[in-house]
Amino acid sequence: MMTTLRVEREENDGWVLLRVHGDLDLGTGGRVREAVREAVAEGSRRVVVDLAEVRFCDSTGVGVLIGARRLLRSCGGELRLVLPRTDVAPGAIPSQVHRVFAALGVHRLFTVVEQSRGEHRPQ
């Protein structure tokens, strides 16, 4: 089965926002990597990768995000992530993306923000 991924780009208040839709894995991670590299090559130093619409993310996808963080930090920039909403109801099951981040212990590497009305505020 072929996995699908779409990356939409916006610019807002000095930030490049990359909205990712679909599955972020070995077959699709290159699209996110390329979108971040393009933003940096064009002079952007502040990037938000919005994963709210990502259904699936594997360790390769997490590796792409770690690489994006490293690239931005190397040029004095900043990477922020928007993760899928976690239902706060008791007994709610965290999203697959949250489970992968927790299993790999990478939450601490990223600034996670809520996107609200185009703002990118740390949670």
N, C-alpha and C positions, 0 to 999 in steps of 0.2 A: 504494500500500500504506500502510495506517495504522500508525504506530509506536505502541508501547505503553510505558507507564512506570507503575510503582507506587512510592509512597513510604510507608514504614512509619516511625512515630515511637515512640521510647522515651526515657525519661529515666533517667539513671544517674549517681549521684554528682555532681550539679550540671551535668551535660552533657546536652544534647538530642542524641540520635542519630537521624539521618535515614538510613534504609537505602533506597537507590534500586535498583530492579530494572528492567531493560529498556533502552530506547534514550533517550539524553539529547540531544535535538536541537531544532530550531525548533518542531516541533509539540508537544513535551512539556516543554520547559524551564520553562514557566510554572508547572508543578506544583511543581518544586523551589524556584523563586523564592518562590512563595506559602508553602510549608512553612517556609522560613527566615524570611520576614516574620512569619508567625504566631508562631513561636518568640520572635522579638525583641519583638513586640507584647505577648506574655505575660510579658515580663521576663527571658527567657533571654539570657545574654550569652556562653555557651560552646556552640558547635554543632559536631558532627562530621557530615559528609556522607560516608556509606559508599557508595563506588562499586564495591565488589567484585563486584557482580552486574550491572554495566552492560556491555552487549554492544557498544554503539556510542555515541560522543560526537563531536559536530561542534563547530565553532567557536562556534556559538550556545550549546551546552551549557557550554563553557568560559567564555563571557561571563557566563552565569548564575552560575557559581561565583565569578568575579571580582567581580561585583556583590554577591554574598553576603558575600564577604570585606570589601569596602568598607563595606557596611552595618554589619557587626559591629564593624569597627574604628572607625567613626564614633561608636559608643556605648560604646567602651571594651571591646569584646568580642573574641572569638577564634574563628576558623574553622579546623578541622582536616579533612583528607581521609583516607579510607581508599581506596587505589587497588587495582585488581585485582592479585592475586598475579602476580608475574613468575616463571616457572619459571627456576630457576638452572642448569638443565642447559646445557652448552655447545651453542651453536647454536639455543637456544630462541628462538621468535619472541615479542617483547613483545606485550602486549595492544593492541588498537586504541586504547584510552584512553591508554595510555602513549605510543603513537606520535603521537597528536594533541597531547598535552602537550609532547612533545619538539619536534615540528614548529613549534608556536607559541611555544616557549621559556618556558612558564609554570610549570614545576616550582618554580622559585625563589620564586614568589609565595606558595606554600602550605606549611603545616606538614603533612607526610604522616606518618600514624601507622599502627601495626599495631594491629588490634583483637584483643585476647586476653583472654578471660574478663571482658569488660566494661570493660577498661582501655583508655585511649587514650594510648599512649605514643609520643613521637616516634621515628621510625626512625633 
